[in-house]
């Protein structure tokens, strides 16, 4: 795939990204708990030649208000690596990216889990590295409060170094399996890591051999200063949220501009902001689809969603009043700032703000015809604000089917997206270089 074409992810969020999507008549509302639903969605995305499937995750129910949780489909869904291991068996080309937090896991387990997924899938695995951000998650692991933002990223920096080190404890040609000589692997084909740091002591080596694409693809979603530094040093994909074209271009230049000091080229990293598309054959049809979803939002759910996004309980506030002054959060700092900036820029009340984010949660939202949606995608792509997009269907399967049937043909008509896969691994789809230390010619077959 050339640099004139976009990368596209299919971001599956249980029953769809709109907070009320599960209530829509066309929604497969049991999707978060039924494997066959995911199998169907994955096969649709692979037939459409998406680069990857993306799954988010958290380490617990994130809404303190259980009245809200009991009114959404997001409180019950599969652990993502387990799910993608199942999907690896029923797909053959599409990338498989799962979210796993560095806050409440250990590097050895994460390294082994994703190396296993890379082997099971023939080189299609990716790890979306996040730090957990809520006290509710911390409470599931014996902690009263989430660690400070700076401390979480300090741990994440060391965590990813240990994982990368473990993936590199095996040479790419270490396994020989010579029955006649009795030699399963080369004498010095793998070695201990012997990591001793502030947060972790890990001997190694990993107990699984080098993976088909050298190592799973590293994905990162943080947009704070520490998050951007971590991404510039380690990530191959960044999933981010930008509201305007100017914000997208500034973020793109800032992040890629940080890479040189880590010895990396700008194209070693693909920036794929989230995109929530509601598409119709006419603009009025698209608007009607969107308003139908908006009418299904329970106010309790809308305010709880906004509270989670800004990191503070807003349940006692007047929903028709302005967004109050908010103290800095130790949770998702960049997302809080994005919400506040949006409200201040457009003079939104709390109700108007939660209605604005009920689908996209701060990501770019486009409601319109295929041409209108592609116009905005192309403008951001051509201006240097994105290398592609992580598509967030409002409902599943309907929103995904609409994008495939209506938007992809327009993207292809303009030469902006592939018609066939060029390789078999996720790294090949991205056009990325092999990881350091991996033998030439082994990636992208």
Secondary structure, 3 states (H helix, E strand, C coil): CCCCCCEEEEECCCCCCCCCHHHCCCCCCCHHHCHHHHHHHHHHHHHCCCCEEEECCCCCCCCCCHHHHCCCCCCCCCCHHHHHHHHHCCCCCCEEEEEEECCCCCHHHHHHHHHHHHHHHCCCEEEEEECCCCHHHHHHHCCCCCCCHHHHHHHHHHHHHHHHHHHCCECCCCEEEECCCCEEECCCCECCCCEECCCCEECCCCCCCCECCECCEEEECCCCHHHHHHHHHHCCEECCCCCCHHHHHHHHHHHHHCCHHHCCCHHHCEEEEEEEEEECCCHHHHHHHHHHHHCCCCHHHHHHHHHHHHCCCCCCCCCCCECCCCCCCCCCHHHHHHHHHHHHHHCCEHHHHHHHHCCCCCCEEEEECHHHHHHHHHHHHHCCCCCEEEECCCCCCHHHHHHHHHHHHHHHHCCCCCCCCCCCCHHHHHCCCCCCCCCCCCCCC
